[in-house]
Amino acid sequence: MQSEKLSNKEFAQKLEKQTKQFAIRIIKLSSQLSSMPEGNVIRYQLVKSGTSIGANYREANRAVSRADFRNKISICEKEASETQYWLEIMMEANLLPPTVVQPNYNECSQLLAIFTSIRRSSKKG
């Protein structure tokens, strides 16, 4: 996401949309994996973690307390890190061409940085 000046609500809406679109791209990417047992395992893990980011972020935005918000953001951060791991496995094992996986990896890295920043700033104040 660009660093344009957005209100917290606008930022949250934009990030919810981005994480949902990311989940859809992860589902489509995973459908390109082979149906061999290893492809099935990676597909399952990748879809699970990649779609969990947006679901947990949506829940964070509807948190009932500051502690609940921080907990959900921590989950987003962990799921983004796990998604990054599975994308690395895909690239290093040459399961799909790097040109197909790399853009998703780059966006996942961006999401991880965003959620790390949100978590750190939510500890303040």
C-alpha positions as CSV (number, residue, x, y, z in Angstrom):
1,M,0.0,0.0,0.0
2,Q,1.1,3.5,-0.7
3,S,2.0,5.9,2.1
4,E,-0.8,8.3,1.2
5,K,-2.4,10.1,4.1
6,L,-5.4,8.1,5.1
7,S,-7.6,8.2,8.2
8,N,-7.4,5.1,10.4
9,K,-10.8,4.0,9.1
10,E,-9.8,4.5,5.4
11,F,-6.5,2.7,6.1
12,A,-8.3,-0.2,7.7
13,Q,-10.8,-0.5,4.8
14,K,-8.0,-0.4,2.2
15,L,-6.0,-3.1,4.1
16,E,-9.1,-5.3,4.5
17,K,-9.6,-5.1,0.7
18,Q,-5.9,-5.8,0.1
19,T,-5.8,-8.8,2.4
20,K,-8.9,-10.2,0.8
21,Q,-7.5,-9.8,-2.7
22,F,-4.2,-11.4,-1.5
23,A,-6.2,-14.4,-0.2
24,I,-7.9,-14.8,-3.6
25,R,-4.5,-14.7,-5.4
26,I,-3.1,-17.3,-2.9
27,I,-6.0,-19.6,-3.7
28,K,-5.5,-19.2,-7.4
29,L,-1.7,-19.7,-7.0
30,S,-2.2,-22.9,-4.9
31,S,-4.5,-24.3,-7.5
32,Q,-1.5,-24.4,-9.9
33,L,0.4,-26.9,-7.6
34,S,0.6,-30.5,-8.6
35,S,-1.8,-33.0,-7.2
36,M,1.0,-35.1,-5.9
37,P,1.0,-35.6,-2.0
38,E,3.6,-32.8,-1.5
39,G,1.7,-30.4,-3.6
40,N,-1.5,-31.2,-1.7
41,V,0.3,-30.6,1.7
42,I,1.7,-27.2,0.6
43,R,-1.6,-26.2,-1.1
44,Y,-3.4,-26.9,2.2
45,Q,-0.9,-25.0,4.4
46,L,-0.6,-22.1,2.0
47,V,-4.3,-21.6,1.6
48,K,-4.9,-21.9,5.3
49,S,-2.3,-19.3,6.3
50,G,-2.7,-17.0,3.3
51,T,-6.5,-16.7,3.8
52,S,-6.2,-16.4,7.6
53,I,-4.4,-13.1,7.3
54,G,-7.4,-11.2,6.0
55,A,-9.9,-13.0,8.1
56,N,-8.0,-12.2,11.3
57,Y,-7.5,-8.6,10.2
58,R,-11.2,-8.2,9.7
59,E,-11.7,-9.6,13.2
60,A,-9.1,-7.2,14.6
61,N,-11.1,-4.3,13.1
62,R,-14.1,-5.5,15.1
63,A,-12.2,-6.2,18.3
64,V,-14.0,-5.6,21.6
65,S,-10.9,-4.4,23.4
66,R,-7.4,-3.1,22.8
67,A,-6.0,-6.5,24.0
68,D,-8.3,-8.3,21.5
69,F,-7.1,-6.0,18.7
70,R,-3.4,-6.7,19.6
71,N,-4.0,-10.4,19.7
72,K,-5.7,-10.5,16.3
73,I,-2.9,-8.4,14.8
74,S,-0.3,-10.7,16.2
75,I,-2.1,-13.6,14.5
76,C,-2.1,-11.7,11.2
77,E,1.7,-11.2,11.6
78,K,2.2,-14.9,12.4
79,E,0.0,-16.1,9.5
80,A,1.8,-13.7,7.1
81,S,5.2,-15.1,8.2
82,E,3.9,-18.7,7.7
83,T,2.6,-17.8,4.3
84,Q,6.0,-16.3,3.4
85,Y,7.6,-19.6,4.5
86,W,5.4,-21.7,2.2
87,L,6.0,-19.4,-0.7
88,E,9.8,-19.8,0.0
89,I,9.4,-23.5,0.0
90,M,7.5,-23.4,-3.4
91,M,10.3,-21.3,-4.9
92,E,13.2,-23.2,-3.5
93,A,11.7,-26.5,-4.4
94,N,10.9,-25.2,-7.9
95,L,7.3,-26.2,-7.6
96,L,6.2,-23.3,-9.7
97,P,8.1,-20.8,-11.8
98,P,9.7,-18.0,-9.7
99,T,7.9,-15.4,-11.9
100,V,4.6,-16.8,-10.7
101,V,5.4,-17.0,-7.0
102,Q,7.7,-14.0,-6.5
103,P,4.9,-11.3,-6.8
104,N,2.9,-13.0,-4.1
105,Y,6.0,-13.4,-1.9
106,N,6.7,-9.7,-2.3
107,E,3.2,-8.7,-1.3
108,C,3.3,-11.1,1.6
109,S,6.6,-9.5,2.8
110,Q,4.8,-6.1,2.6
111,L,1.8,-7.4,4.6
112,L,4.2,-8.8,7.2
113,A,5.9,-5.5,7.6
114,I,2.6,-3.7,7.9
115,F,1.3,-6.0,10.6
116,T,4.6,-5.9,12.5
117,S,4.4,-2.1,12.4
118,I,0.7,-2.1,13.6
119,R,1.5,-4.6,16.4
120,R,4.5,-2.5,17.6
121,S,2.6,0.8,17.5
122,S,-0.5,-0.7,19.2
123,K,1.7,-1.4,22.3
124,K,2.3,2.3,22.7
125,G,-0.2,4.4,24.5
